[in-house]
Amino acid sequence: MITKHGFNPIKNLSGHQIKEYELHAGFTIPNYDDKSETRLKEGMIIAVEPFATSGEGLIQESSNAEIFTLLQKKPVRSLITREALKFLEERKTLPSSTRWLSKKMSAIKAAFALKEMNQLDMLHLYPPLVEIKKGMVAQSEHTVLVTKDWHEILTK
């Protein structure tokens, strides 16, 4: 469908199954026909995420990640980092951002806490993604519940 409109699908990004507190669970849903025979089952929740580009169709990570998840809790000395850790624990395994943490504490304190947690390998960082040929990228997403006879779109 994407190529019919003169664009390329991003082949190394995909939709995915979703489970509670696990955004990228189970199997992936590619943006192109990969000849997979995976079948959806009743009760599954999936994120359908088509990515289209004017570029080649591949992305790579860039620098300065501002989105992250807490991988594991470790002892920390700083009261500032403890405060940030409490915020991240409340989010469980869901992603957080520097901006959200900066609403709970000053941006300087947030940067300090994130640096300490990153040095202790407590965080999984999600760096920004860029198309390898610097092509423009568009993305859309729907969250879908697979029902017995069809599906229900959960996003509005």
C-alpha positions, 0 to 999 in steps of 0.5 A: 500500500505504501509503495503505491503512493510513491513511498517506501516502508520502513523495513526495520520498524514494525507494529507489535503485540501489546501486553500490560506494562509491556509495550513491545510484547510477543511478535512484530507486525512488519510494514511490508509483506515478509511472507509471515504466516503468523496468525492473530488470536482472539484477545490479542492487543496489537499496535499497527504502526505503518511507517512510510518514508521518502528515503530508502526505508531503513532507520538508524539510531542517532544520539541524545536519548530523551526516552528511557525505561527503568531496567533494574533498581540499584542502590543510589547515594544521591537523594535527587536520584532516589526521587527520580527513581521513585518516579520511574518505579511508579511507571513500572516498565512503561517508557518515561522522558526527560521532559516528564521527569523535569516536571517533577524536579528541575531540569538540572536535577533530572539530568543529574539523576539520569546520568547517575542511573545511566552510569549504573546501567539502570536505564534502557535508552531509546535514542531518536531514530533517523532515516539513513538517507535523511528521508522524511518519515511519517507514522500512524498508529492504531491499537487494536483488540482482536475479537472473535469475528473481527477487531475493535480499534481502541484508539480514537 
